[in-house]
Amino acid sequence: MSAPARPPNSSQRTAAIDVNWVRAQFPSLKQIINGHPAAFLDAPAGTQVPQQVIDAFRDYFENSNANTCGAFATSRRTDAMIAGARRAMADFFNCEPAEVFFGPNMTTLTFALARGIGRDLQSGDEIVVTALDHDANVAPWRALEDRGVVIRQVDIHEEDCTLDMADFQRKITPRTKLVAVGYASNAVGTINPVREIIRLAHDAGALAFIDAVHYAPHGTIDVRELDCDFLACSPYKFFGPHMGCIYGKRELLMRFRPYKVRPAPEYLPDRWESGTQIHEGLAGVTASINYMAALGRKCDSSATTRRAALVSAHRAMRGHEMSLAAEMVRGLLAIPSLRFYGISDPSRFAERVPTVAVRLANRTPLECAKFLGDRGIFTWDGNYYALNLTERLGVEKTGGLLRIGLVHYNTAEEVSRLLAGLRELATPTAHAPSH
Ligand SMILES: Cc1ncc(COP(=O)(O)O)c(C=O)c1O
């Protein structure tokens, strides 16, 4: 096996993860499908959850279930639990708890934020989006076209599915008010040069909104260091419950005006949270952060704070998953009828996460996903809402792409099974997939 691609901030201090310990934390990984152990290679659509997240739901309902700000015990516990979830996400982002607001998912929150920001935009103001992004970081900004806002879309380099940075520079103009870009592509795994993009946006006097939904399970996020203005992610992509959350700079969260009901608080971050939150989910968010922190401490006993433990966890997770990814990409490239989309050169793996997209010449992505699914190997077919990209690559009308996504609970054996399945499918005599 080749040496794992070293993450940008890798340290010798962090030990490799103990994948047996990891897998023992996730009860759902034990499932058997048609006699095969389930191989969850579908993480980009949502990860499995550790026992402590399941326990947090149960504990919330058993001991704290109430609405907020009431003058009795369970309501006070709920308030304390929500404050804890904000502190947990603040450690994850490296920001203040008041700068994190929650909601049902990233898409809903981004529409709400975009509508709030849009109130202060004028006709002719510009927003930059990209062809690489999930539509949740495109459609909310495009909705502002109704107000006369002009949307400019940055193109990609088709050969490796990276952003065309020269085009980026052209698309940012003196009228640009906001740049919306993903941290990593949920379709092809490219990590975008977000630091550079944020600098370009700021140089033009524009704000930078980063969609970190796909990056969050794979790398440390530091909003202070990035200096982004907003950053979104979804805890269900990093071992937590189905929820979304957004970081915003305090001053901006106060400056822009959310649409809200009159009695709802004006203070941060509550002014951006409409209606009752998913309390049990918030309890689960803290549990998922604490799970990763526990993993980080196992790999690095010198990590004293939760933030330090999360940084160690990401380092360890990335070492494991990129080592598997190197093996997987090598195996995929050896299948003659397979077309690989995105960065495949191992010397450039610092520019990608372990999410890959492929097509077989003789099978649609759906046929591949079904064939693998019948063998207990969970992958995804279609566009996964990265619609700009599948259209740009010319695959949208023929079923999109087959996506395989690894996280730290995946194993070398699962990768071998995937490769064997695809090799079998790629041979002309392969069993015809059922429809
Ligand atoms: C990169 C990316 N952005 C945004 C989203 C939307 O997130 P949510 O499902 O929380 O609305 C997804 C979901 O798959 C995603 O992968």
The ligand as a Gaussian input file, in Angstrom:
#p B3LYP/6-31G(d) Opt

LIG

0 1
 C      -21.602000      20.332000      -0.503000
 C      -23.000000      20.344000       0.004000
 N      -23.589000      21.513000       0.231000
 C      -24.841000      21.597000       0.693000
 C      -25.579000      20.459000       0.935000
 C      -26.976000      20.608000       1.459000
 O      -26.968000      20.293000       2.808000
 P      -28.328000      19.994000       3.582000
 O      -28.743000      18.615000       3.210000
 O      -27.937000      20.139000       5.030000
 O      -29.309000      21.019000       3.166000
 C      -25.017000      19.214000       0.699000
 C      -25.799000      17.986000       0.910000
 O      -25.511000      16.946000       0.374000
 C      -23.688000      19.158000       0.229000
 O      -23.086000      17.979000       0.011000

